[in-house]
Structures are given as structure tokens and as C-alpha cells.
């Protein structure tokens, strides 16, 4: 899925079951389709696409709570497309601050929880990733988020130049697999968005660590980073709950705060 440009080709077939299913709410289906539209058709990269999706999700939650009419979702989608075409979205993304403290807390907390939750934590692949993360520790055994972000800029991003749609495909997979922004009946769509941003942040950090250790990234390195993280993220409910708690601890309570997790350096004026 990560490397195949034709990975998301679908056919519709009747299931054969006689039991009818309840239709999804209109706000959910509209938002789901609009998020795919923003991700697939917008220029500017996956970070800006997530910013646009986050801005759409804020309207989605108001529609879900019946404080805005359903028509506002279509209006917001068109506004965001115009916003992107004019360059205003890119400008807003560039102006977001680089905020190391919440990035540091989020990475350390989620990584430690991953180490505790992973069923294959003692095996070679997980050890390889954990050792790569450990290379970027300082003498007090604390991870340097600045070092991870520098490793992204200097090693990981150049190594991924031939895989420009890697994160777009991962985000698209997440949108399809989870029927984003559906989370569960008790959680708002906003929480699904925050978790998706945190997923991208963690995987980016792991790719950075491996790229720093190996001075580059092979396809097997890339697959390892996604698989090791995703197997826990997708199947361990308690891990997901801990992620939500970490987001609260970090003060990730707005779209800009969430997207700031993705910034790797300060704005150069």
C-alpha cells in the first residue's frame, strides 16, 4: 500500500447478507468524502492537507452537534479549496510556530507506551527501531526532539524523495480503514483528527531515527517503521486511550496546536 500507486482501487460487490445495516449519518459521509477530496486533490504536501482536514473537522463537529446546518460542510470544503489555491493555506502553515516541548513530551510518552504494549518488543525488528531511537539520547538518557527533527531534514526527507506520496497513502489508508472521522459513538470527530496527526508525527520520528542511524532509508526500513507502530496503534485499545491522554497533557486543544506537532524547524524570517 505504501509504495503502490494503484493501491486504492475498489470494487463494489453485494455481501450476500440479508441483514440490513443502519445508514451512516449524513454529516459523517459528507466529511469522510471531503477529507479524501482534500487529501487527494490539494497541492502543497500532506502536512498542509492535514491542516485543511483539521479546519473541516471543526465545522463537522458543529454540524454533528446540530449547531450548524449540514450545508456548512460543503461551504467549508469549497472555502478550503480556494484557500489552498490562493496560497493562503501554505502561508498559514508556514507561520505556525515550532514547538519542541509538546513534541518532546508526546514522543517520549507515546514511545514508552509503545515499548510496553508491543507484543514483539523483544524481537529483532523492534529492537532495531528502539536502538535507533536510543542513538539520539543525551547523557541523561533523554531524547532530543531537535535531534530527531534535524535527522528528518538531513537524512529522512532526502531518502524519501523517491516516495513523495508515502504519507498521503498512509493517511488515505487511515481514512478508509477507520471510516474517518468516525472514532466511536462516544468520541467527537475532533479526537479522530488529533490521533491521526499524532500517528503521522510518531512515524515521522521513527523514520528520522532509522535514517540517522543508517544514513538513509531502504524500503524495508520504511515498512518496518510503519508496521511496528501500526500493529499496536490498530489493535491495542489501551494504547489509543493513552495517546488521547497524552494529547491532553500536551495541550493539543486546537487545530494549530495539533499541526505544530508536524513542524520540524522554526520559521526563518
C-alpha positions as CSV (number, residue, x, y, z in Angstrom):
1,X,0.0,0.0,0.0
2,X,2.8,2.4,0.9
3,X,4.6,2.1,-2.5
4,X,1.9,1.0,-4.9
5,X,0.2,3.9,-6.8
6,X,-2.8,1.7,-7.6
7,X,-3.3,0.5,-4.0
8,X,-6.6,2.2,-3.6
9,X,-8.7,0.7,-6.4
10,X,-12.0,-0.7,-5.2
11,X,-14.8,-2.8,-6.5
12,X,-18.3,-2.9,-5.0
13,X,-19.9,-6.3,-4.5
14,X,-23.1,-7.4,-2.8
15,X,-22.2,-9.1,0.5
16,X,-25.0,-11.7,0.3
17,X,-26.2,-11.0,3.8
18,X,-29.9,-10.5,4.3
19,X,-29.4,-8.3,7.4
20,X,-29.7,-4.6,6.6
21,X,-27.3,-2.2,8.2
22,X,-28.2,1.2,9.6
23,X,-27.1,4.1,7.3
24,X,-24.3,6.3,8.4
25,X,-25.2,9.9,9.4
26,X,-25.1,12.4,6.5
27,X,-22.6,14.6,8.3
28,X,-20.2,11.6,8.6
29,X,-20.4,10.6,4.9
30,X,-20.0,14.1,3.7
31,X,-17.0,14.7,5.9
32,X,-15.4,11.4,5.0
33,X,-15.7,12.1,1.3
34,X,-14.5,15.7,1.7
35,X,-11.4,14.6,3.7
36,X,-10.5,12.3,0.8
37,X,-11.1,15.1,-1.6
38,X,-8.7,17.5,0.3
39,X,-6.0,14.9,0.7
40,X,-6.0,13.7,-2.9
41,X,-6.6,16.9,-4.8
42,X,-4.8,19.6,-2.9
43,X,-1.3,20.7,-3.7
44,X,1.3,21.5,-1.0
45,X,2.0,18.2,0.8
46,X,0.5,16.1,3.4
47,X,1.1,18.5,6.3
48,X,-1.0,21.2,4.6
49,X,-3.6,18.6,3.7
50,X,-3.9,17.7,7.4
51,X,-4.3,21.4,8.3
52,X,-7.2,21.7,5.8
53,X,-8.8,18.5,7.1
54,X,-8.5,19.8,10.7
55,X,-10.2,23.0,9.7
56,X,-13.0,21.0,8.1
57,X,-13.3,18.8,11.2
58,X,-14.1,21.8,13.4
59,X,-17.1,22.5,11.2
60,X,-18.0,18.8,11.1
61,X,-18.3,18.6,14.9
62,X,-20.6,21.7,14.9
63,X,-22.8,20.0,12.3
64,X,-22.7,16.8,14.3
65,X,-23.9,18.7,17.4
66,X,-26.6,20.5,15.4
67,X,-25.2,23.9,16.0
68,X,-24.6,24.4,12.2
69,X,-26.7,23.2,9.2
70,X,-25.3,20.4,7.1
71,X,-24.8,22.8,4.2
72,X,-21.9,24.4,6.0
73,X,-19.8,21.3,5.3
74,X,-20.0,21.9,1.5
75,X,-19.3,25.6,2.0
76,X,-16.3,24.9,4.2
77,X,-14.9,22.4,1.6
78,X,-15.1,25.0,-1.2
79,X,-13.6,27.7,1.1
80,X,-10.6,25.4,1.9
81,X,-10.0,24.6,-1.8
82,X,-9.9,28.3,-2.6
83,X,-7.8,28.9,0.4
84,X,-5.3,26.3,-0.8
85,X,-5.3,27.6,-4.4
86,X,-4.6,31.2,-3.3
87,X,-1.6,30.1,-1.3
88,X,-3.2,31.3,2.0
89,X,-3.2,27.8,3.4
90,X,0.5,27.3,2.8
91,X,1.2,30.7,4.3
92,X,-0.8,29.8,7.4
93,X,1.1,26.5,7.7
94,X,4.5,28.2,7.4
95,X,3.6,30.8,10.1
96,X,2.8,28.1,12.7
97,X,5.5,28.0,15.4
98,X,8.0,25.3,16.0
99,X,7.1,24.0,19.5
100,X,9.7,21.5,20.8
101,X,8.2,20.9,24.4
102,X,4.9,19.3,23.4
103,X,6.7,17.4,20.6
104,X,9.2,16.1,23.2
105,X,6.5,15.1,25.7
106,X,4.4,13.4,23.1
107,X,7.2,11.4,21.6
108,X,8.7,10.2,24.9
109,X,5.3,9.3,26.4
110,X,3.9,7.5,23.3
111,X,7.2,5.7,22.5
112,X,7.4,4.4,26.1
113,X,3.9,3.2,25.9
114,X,4.6,1.5,22.6
115,X,7.6,-0.3,24.2
116,X,5.3,-1.6,27.0
117,X,2.4,-2.5,24.7
118,X,4.2,-4.2,21.8
119,X,3.8,-8.0,21.8
120,X,7.1,-8.5,20.0
121,X,9.1,-5.9,21.9
122,X,12.0,-8.4,22.5
123,X,12.3,-9.4,18.8
124,X,15.0,-8.1,16.4
125,X,12.9,-5.7,14.3
126,X,11.5,-3.8,17.4
127,X,15.0,-3.8,19.0
128,X,16.4,-2.3,15.8
129,X,14.0,0.5,15.9
130,X,14.4,1.1,19.7
131,X,18.1,1.1,19.4
132,X,17.9,3.7,16.6
133,X,15.8,5.9,18.8
134,X,18.3,5.4,21.6
135,X,21.2,6.7,19.5
136,X,19.5,10.2,19.8
137,X,19.5,10.1,23.6
138,X,21.7,12.6,25.5
139,X,23.9,11.7,28.6
140,X,20.8,12.0,30.9
141,X,19.0,9.4,28.7
142,X,16.6,11.9,27.4
143,X,15.5,12.1,23.8
144,X,16.3,15.2,21.9
145,X,13.4,16.2,19.7
146,X,15.6,18.8,18.0
147,X,18.0,15.9,17.0
148,X,15.1,13.8,15.7
149,X,13.8,16.8,13.6
150,X,17.3,17.6,12.3
151,X,17.6,13.9,11.3
152,X,14.3,14.2,9.4
153,X,15.6,17.3,7.5
154,X,19.1,16.0,6.8
155,X,18.6,12.2,6.3
156,X,15.0,11.0,6.2
157,X,13.4,13.6,3.9
158,X,16.1,13.3,1.2
159,X,15.9,9.5,1.4
160,X,12.1,9.7,0.9
161,X,12.4,11.9,-2.2
162,X,11.5,9.0,-4.4
163,X,8.5,8.2,-2.3
164,X,6.8,11.6,-2.3
165,X,3.3,10.2,-1.7
166,X,4.2,7.9,1.3
167,X,2.4,9.8,4.0
168,X,-0.5,10.7,1.7
169,X,-1.1,7.0,1.2
170,X,-0.8,6.2,4.9
171,X,-3.3,9.0,5.7
172,X,-5.6,7.7,2.9
173,X,-5.4,4.2,4.3
174,X,-6.3,5.5,7.8
175,X,-9.2,7.4,6.4
176,X,-10.6,4.3,4.6
177,X,-9.8,1.8,7.3
178,X,-11.3,3.8,10.2
179,X,-14.0,5.5,8.1
180,X,-12.5,8.7,9.3
181,X,-13.6,10.8,11.1
182,X,-15.6,8.0,12.8
183,X,-14.0,7.1,16.1
184,X,-16.8,5.7,18.2
185,X,-20.2,6.8,19.4
186,X,-18.7,8.5,22.5
187,X,-15.9,10.5,20.9
188,X,-16.2,13.6,18.7
189,X,-14.6,13.7,15.2
190,X,-12.0,16.1,16.6
191,X,-10.4,13.3,18.6
192,X,-10.1,11.2,15.5
193,X,-8.2,14.1,13.8
194,X,-5.9,14.6,16.8
195,X,-5.0,10.9,16.8
196,X,-4.3,10.9,13.1
197,X,-1.9,13.8,13.4
198,X,-0.2,12.1,16.3
199,X,0.2,8.9,14.2
200,X,2.0,10.9,11.5
201,X,4.2,12.6,14.0
202,X,5.3,9.3,15.6
203,X,6.0,7.6,12.3
204,X,8.0,10.6,11.1
205,X,10.1,10.4,14.3
206,X,10.8,6.7,13.8
207,X,11.7,7.2,10.1
208,X,14.1,10.0,11.3
209,X,15.7,7.8,13.9
210,X,16.3,4.9,11.4
211,X,17.5,7.3,8.7
212,X,20.0,8.9,11.2
213,X,21.3,5.5,12.3
214,X,21.6,4.1,8.7
215,X,22.3,7.4,7.0
216,X,19.4,6.7,4.7
217,X,16.3,4.6,4.3
218,X,15.6,1.4,2.4
219,X,12.1,0.3,1.6
220,X,12.4,-2.4,4.3
221,X,13.3,0.3,6.8
222,X,10.3,2.3,5.8
223,X,7.9,-0.7,6.1
224,X,9.4,-1.6,9.5
225,X,8.7,1.9,10.9
226,X,5.1,1.8,9.8
227,X,4.4,-1.8,10.7
228,X,5.9,-1.7,14.2
229,X,3.9,1.4,15.1
230,X,0.7,0.4,13.3
231,X,0.4,-3.1,14.8
232,X,0.0,-1.6,18.3
233,X,-2.0,1.5,17.2
234,X,-4.5,-0.5,15.3
235,X,-5.1,-3.4,17.8
236,X,-4.4,-2.1,21.3
237,X,-7.3,-0.1,22.7
238,X,-5.5,0.9,25.8
239,X,-2.6,2.3,23.7
240,X,-5.1,4.5,21.9
241,X,-6.5,5.7,25.2
242,X,-3.0,6.6,26.4
243,X,-2.5,8.6,23.2
244,X,-5.6,10.6,23.9
245,X,-4.4,11.3,27.4
246,X,-1.0,12.4,26.1
247,X,-2.6,14.8,23.7
248,X,-4.5,16.4,26.7
249,X,-1.2,16.6,28.7
250,X,0.5,18.4,25.8
251,X,-2.3,20.9,25.5
252,X,-3.2,19.9,21.9
253,X,-6.6,21.5,22.0
254,X,-6.8,23.3,18.7
255,X,-6.0,22.7,15.0
256,X,-2.9,24.9,15.1
257,X,-1.6,23.1,18.2
258,X,-2.1,19.7,16.6
259,X,-0.4,20.7,13.3
260,X,2.5,22.2,15.3
261,X,3.5,18.6,16.1
262,X,4.5,18.3,12.4
263,X,6.8,21.3,12.3
264,X,10.5,20.4,12.2
265,X,12.1,23.8,12.4
266,X,11.4,27.4,13.3
267,X,10.2,29.9,10.7
268,X,13.1,31.6,9.0
269,X,12.3,35.3,8.7
